[in-house]
Amino acid sequence: MSETSEPEKTSPELPSADTPATPVTPVPEEKPSTSGPLRQFMGLFVVPLLVVLVCVGVFIGFGWLAYEEHTAGDYLDDLRSPWPPRRRQAAYELSRVLTVDRQALAEDPTASAELRSLYRESKDDKVRQYLAVVMGYTGDREALPLLIETVRTSPDSQSRIYALWALGGIGDPAALGVLEESLGDADPGLRKTAAFALGEMGDEAAVPALTASLDDGITDVRWNAALALARLGSDAGAPILRQMLDRKLLAQVPEITTEQQEEAMVGAIAALAAVERDGARPLLLQLEKEDPSLKVRQAAIEARKILDRPEAGVPAPVP
């Protein structure tokens, strides 16, 4: 899905052994502690750009059925294999393990240092991409310099995209500058990944830069900026969130699938309810009664139930 005004590079699909992700569907043109309903809404958010990070794993394999029995430590050992295909497969498998269990390497005191060393030494872009995923999941703040260097110097756009995602996952404010810089990159794939990562980071200092991205010429970027702003407690992207819930507009998007429409709408429902609260209620009721998708109707029901809870207070920013 891309707009005719500007070609887009594919964003990464993680973890997958060789195929990188479907971007967030475009709409047609025309971390402090928290409590309260916004935190509850976050379970309903569509993860922009990289939703497939947590739900897609295309196992390509190299005939090693025994790999299914390996532990995270085994894959880490295999990353030192002299055989390049084995290293790539091990990196992929390790990213897949961490997608399911982010504590899989927590008991290994040398794992983080080993991952940084492997990332630094590897000449294989795919291996580095999967290792970036792993470092993002483990929250290794010492990996920041390596990831920032990748974003700023790598000639491979996919490696830069994975590094941006990892920076958002780590959530260190020291990455704020490079993420905001990437909102102005010529590659729309990097811009929308940066927007997503800033939402993941949860730093309200990113609100001005994300608000500026609501005027980006690529709708995928605007969508990610609007969703990220909602995660930071800002309603600046509410008009775009409402566009994402307009089926007539969605129907005009070239190549959009039914599943992509539903994913976008579910994310926008949660985001709009979180930032507009009672202002979103009429639209939630309309979607609950009239939308043809059971998934969308259920998301509207759940969002309204959260708003109806007597203990619900003013939403707080999400970390």
C-alpha positions as CSV (number, residue, x, y, z in Angstrom):
1,M,0.0,0.0,0.0
2,S,1.6,3.2,-1.1
3,E,0.4,6.5,-2.3
4,T,1.1,7.5,-5.9
5,S,2.7,10.7,-4.8
6,E,5.7,9.0,-3.3
7,P,6.9,5.4,-3.5
8,E,7.5,3.6,-0.3
9,K,9.9,1.0,0.7
10,T,8.6,-2.0,2.6
11,S,8.9,-1.8,6.4
12,P,10.2,-4.9,8.2
13,E,8.1,-7.9,9.1
14,L,9.5,-9.4,12.3
15,P,10.5,-11.9,13.2
16,S,10.6,-13.6,9.8
17,A,13.7,-15.3,8.4
18,D,14.0,-13.4,5.2
19,T,11.0,-11.2,4.6
20,P,10.7,-7.8,6.0
21,A,6.7,-5.9,7.0
22,T,3.7,-4.5,5.7
23,P,3.3,-0.9,6.5
24,V,0.3,0.6,8.3
25,T,-2.5,0.9,5.8
26,P,-2.8,4.5,4.6
27,V,-6.0,6.6,4.7
28,P,-7.0,8.4,1.5
29,E,-6.0,11.9,1.0
30,E,-8.7,14.7,1.1
31,K,7.2,7.3,29.9
32,P,5.9,8.3,33.6
33,S,3.8,5.7,35.5
34,T,0.2,5.6,34.6
35,S,-3.2,4.5,35.7
36,G,-6.7,4.8,34.4
37,P,-8.4,4.0,31.2
38,L,-5.7,5.0,28.8
39,R,-3.4,2.2,30.1
40,Q,-6.3,-0.2,29.8
41,F,-6.9,0.9,26.2
42,M,-3.3,0.1,25.2
43,G,-4.2,-3.6,24.9
44,L,-6.5,-2.6,22.1
45,F,-3.9,-0.7,20.1
46,V,-2.8,-1.8,16.7
47,V,0.9,-1.6,16.7
48,P,1.6,0.7,13.8
49,L,4.0,-0.5,11.1
50,L,5.3,-3.5,13.0
51,V,2.2,-5.2,14.3
52,V,3.5,-8.3,12.7
53,L,6.5,-8.2,15.0
54,V,4.5,-10.1,17.6
55,C,2.3,-12.2,15.4
56,V,4.1,-13.4,12.3
57,G,6.9,-15.9,12.2
58,V,7.5,-17.5,8.8
59,F,9.8,-20.3,9.5
60,I,12.0,-20.9,6.4
61,G,14.4,-23.3,8.0
62,F,17.3,-25.0,6.5
63,G,16.2,-28.6,7.1
64,W,17.0,-28.4,10.9
65,L,13.9,-29.7,12.5
66,A,15.8,-30.1,15.7
67,Y,16.0,-26.4,16.0
68,E,12.5,-26.4,17.4
69,E,14.0,-27.9,20.6
70,H,16.8,-25.3,21.0
71,T,16.9,-22.8,23.8
72,A,17.8,-19.1,23.5
73,G,21.3,-19.9,24.8
74,D,21.7,-22.5,22.0
75,Y,20.8,-20.0,19.3
76,L,23.2,-17.5,20.9
77,D,26.0,-20.2,20.6
78,D,25.0,-20.9,17.0
79,L,25.5,-17.2,16.1
80,R,29.2,-18.0,16.3
81,S,28.9,-20.7,13.7
82,P,31.3,-20.4,10.7
83,W,28.4,-21.2,8.3
84,P,26.6,-18.0,7.3
85,P,23.2,-19.6,6.7
86,R,23.3,-21.1,10.2
87,R,24.2,-17.7,11.7
88,R,21.2,-16.1,10.0
89,Q,18.9,-18.8,11.0
90,A,20.1,-18.6,14.6
91,A,19.5,-14.9,14.6
92,Y,16.0,-15.3,13.3
93,E,15.2,-18.0,15.8
94,L,16.5,-16.0,18.7
95,S,14.4,-13.0,17.6
96,R,11.4,-15.3,17.5
97,V,12.1,-16.7,21.0
98,L,12.4,-13.1,22.4
99,T,9.1,-12.1,20.7
100,V,7.3,-14.7,22.8
101,D,9.5,-14.5,26.0
102,R,11.4,-11.3,26.6
103,Q,13.1,-12.8,29.6
104,A,14.5,-15.7,27.7
105,L,18.1,-14.4,28.1
106,A,17.6,-12.7,31.4
107,E,19.5,-15.4,33.4
108,D,22.6,-15.2,31.2
109,P,24.8,-12.4,32.6
110,T,27.0,-12.4,29.4
111,A,24.2,-12.4,26.9
112,S,23.8,-8.6,26.3
113,A,27.5,-8.1,25.9
114,E,27.7,-11.1,23.5
115,L,24.8,-9.7,21.4
116,R,26.4,-6.3,21.1
117,S,29.7,-7.9,20.0
118,L,27.9,-10.1,17.4
119,Y,26.0,-7.1,16.1
120,R,29.2,-5.0,15.9
121,E,31.1,-7.8,14.1
122,S,28.5,-9.1,11.7
123,K,28.6,-8.1,8.0
124,D,25.3,-9.8,7.3
125,D,22.5,-7.2,7.2
126,K,19.8,-9.8,8.0
127,V,21.7,-11.0,11.1
128,R,22.1,-7.5,12.3
129,Q,18.4,-6.8,11.8
130,Y,17.3,-9.8,13.9
131,L,19.9,-9.0,16.6
132,A,18.4,-5.4,16.7
133,V,15.1,-7.0,17.4
134,V,16.6,-9.0,20.2
135,M,18.3,-6.0,21.7
136,G,15.1,-4.0,21.5
137,Y,13.2,-6.7,23.4
138,T,15.9,-7.1,26.1
139,G,16.0,-3.4,26.6
140,D,19.8,-3.2,26.5
141,R,20.6,0.5,26.9
142,E,24.3,-0.2,26.3
143,A,23.3,-1.1,22.7
144,L,22.1,2.5,22.0
145,P,25.4,3.8,20.5
146,L,25.5,0.8,18.1
147,L,21.8,1.3,17.0
148,I,22.1,5.0,16.7
149,E,25.2,4.5,14.5
150,T,23.3,2.2,12.3
151,V,20.4,4.7,11.9
152,R,22.8,7.4,10.9
153,T,25.3,5.6,8.8
154,S,24.0,2.3,7.4
155,P,23.5,2.3,3.6
156,D,20.8,-0.4,4.1
157,S,17.4,1.1,4.8
158,Q,16.0,-2.0,6.3
159,S,18.8,-2.2,8.8
160,R,18.0,1.4,9.8
161,I,14.3,0.6,10.2
162,Y,15.0,-2.3,12.5
163,A,17.4,-0.2,14.5
164,L,14.8,2.6,14.9
165,W,12.3,0.0,16.1
166,A,14.8,-1.3,18.6
167,L,15.5,2.2,19.9
168,G,11.8,2.6,20.6
169,G,11.7,-0.8,22.4
170,I,14.6,0.1,24.6
171,G,12.9,3.4,25.5
172,D,16.0,5.4,26.6
173,P,15.5,9.2,26.3
174,A,19.0,9.4,24.8
175,A,17.5,8.1,21.5
176,L,15.0,10.9,21.3
177,G,17.2,13.1,19.1
178,V,17.9,10.4,16.4
179,L,14.3,9.4,16.4
180,E,13.1,12.9,15.8
181,E,15.7,13.4,13.1
182,S,14.4,10.3,11.4
183,L,10.9,11.9,11.2
184,G,12.4,14.1,8.5
185,D,14.2,11.3,6.5
186,A,13.6,11.1,2.8
187,D,12.5,7.4,3.2
188,P,8.9,7.3,4.4
189,G,9.6,3.8,5.8
190,L,12.0,5.4,8.2
191,R,9.7,8.3,9.0
192,K,6.8,6.1,10.0
193,T,9.0,3.7,12.0
194,A,10.4,6.7,13.9
195,A,6.9,7.8,14.6
196,F,6.0,4.4,16.0
197,A,9.2,4.2,18.0
198,L,8.6,7.6,19.6
199,G,5.2,6.4,20.7
200,E,6.8,3.3,22.2
201,M,9.4,5.3,24.0
202,G,6.7,7.2,25.9
203,D,8.5,10.5,26.2
204,E,6.1,13.5,26.1
205,A,9.0,15.6,24.8
206,A,8.3,14.0,21.4
207,V,4.8,15.5,21.1
208,P,5.8,18.6,19.1
209,A,7.8,16.6,16.5
210,L,5.0,14.1,16.2
211,T,2.5,16.8,15.8
212,A,4.5,18.2,12.9
213,S,4.4,14.8,11.3
214,L,0.6,14.9,11.1
215,D,1.2,17.1,8.0
216,D,3.5,14.6,6.4
217,G,2.9,14.0,2.7
218,I,2.6,10.2,3.2
219,T,-0.5,9.0,5.0
220,D,1.2,6.0,6.6
221,V,3.4,8.5,8.4
222,R,0.4,10.6,9.5
223,W,-1.3,7.5,10.8
224,N,1.7,6.4,12.9
225,A,2.1,9.9,14.2
226,A,-1.5,10.1,15.3
227,L,-1.4,6.7,17.1
228,A,1.9,7.6,18.7
229,L,0.5,10.9,19.9
230,A,-2.5,9.1,21.5
231,R,0.0,6.8,23.3
232,L,1.6,10.0,24.7
233,G,-1.8,11.3,25.9
234,S,-2.1,14.0,23.1
235,D,-5.3,14.5,21.1
236,A,-3.6,16.4,18.3
237,G,-4.0,13.4,16.0
238,A,-7.7,12.9,16.7
239,P,-8.9,14.2,13.3
240,I,-6.7,11.6,11.6
241,L,-7.9,8.9,13.9
242,R,-11.4,9.7,12.9
243,Q,-10.4,9.4,9.2
244,M,-9.2,5.9,10.0
245,L,-12.7,5.0,11.2
246,D,-14.4,6.2,8.0
247,R,-15.2,3.2,5.9
248,K,-16.0,5.3,2.8
249,L,-12.5,6.8,2.9
250,L,-10.9,3.4,3.6
251,A,-12.7,2.0,0.6
252,Q,-10.9,4.5,-1.7
253,V,-7.4,3.2,-0.6
254,P,-5.8,1.2,-3.4
255,E,-4.8,-2.4,-2.5
256,I,-6.1,-2.2,1.1
257,T,-7.3,-5.5,2.4
258,T,-10.2,-6.2,4.7
259,E,-7.8,-7.3,7.4
260,Q,-5.7,-4.2,7.1
261,Q,-8.9,-2.1,7.3
262,E,-9.9,-3.9,10.5
263,E,-6.4,-3.6,12.1
264,A,-6.4,0.2,11.4
265,M,-9.9,0.7,12.8
266,V,-9.3,-1.3,15.9
267,G,-6.2,0.8,16.7
268,A,-8.0,4.0,15.9
269,I,-10.9,3.1,18.1
270,A,-8.7,2.6,21.2
271,A,-6.7,5.7,20.5
272,L,-9.7,8.0,19.9
273,A,-11.5,6.7,22.9
274,A,-8.4,7.3,25.1
275,V,-7.9,10.9,24.0
276,E,-11.4,12.1,23.4
277,R,-13.2,10.0,26.0
278,D,-16.9,11.0,26.0
279,G,-16.4,12.9,22.7
280,A,-15.7,9.6,21.1
281,R,-18.8,7.8,22.5
282,P,-21.3,8.6,19.7
283,L,-18.9,7.2,17.1
284,L,-18.2,4.2,19.2
285,L,-21.9,3.5,19.5
286,Q,-22.3,3.8,15.8
287,L,-19.5,1.4,15.1
288,E,-20.8,-1.0,17.7
289,K,-24.2,-1.2,16.0
290,E,-23.4,-0.7,12.3
291,D,-19.9,-1.8,11.3
292,P,-19.9,-5.0,9.2
293,S,-16.8,-6.3,11.0
294,L,-17.3,-8.3,14.2
295,K,-13.7,-7.5,15.2
296,V,-14.4,-3.7,14.9
297,R,-17.7,-3.9,16.7
298,Q,-16.1,-5.8,19.5
299,A,-13.3,-3.2,19.8
300,A,-15.9,-0.5,20.0
301,I,-17.8,-2.3,22.7
302,E,-14.7,-2.9,24.8
303,A,-13.6,0.8,24.4
304,R,-17.1,2.0,25.5
305,K,-17.1,-0.4,28.5
306,I,-13.8,1.1,29.7
307,L,-15.3,4.6,29.4
308,D,-18.4,3.5,31.3
309,R,-16.4,2.3,34.4
310,P,-17.2,4.5,37.4
311,E,-13.5,4.4,38.4
312,A,-12.3,5.7,35.1
313,G,-10.6,9.0,35.5
314,V,-8.6,11.3,33.3
315,P,-6.3,9.2,31.1
316,A,-2.6,9.5,32.0
317,P,0.3,9.2,29.5
318,V,1.4,5.7,28.8
319,P,5.1,4.8,29.6
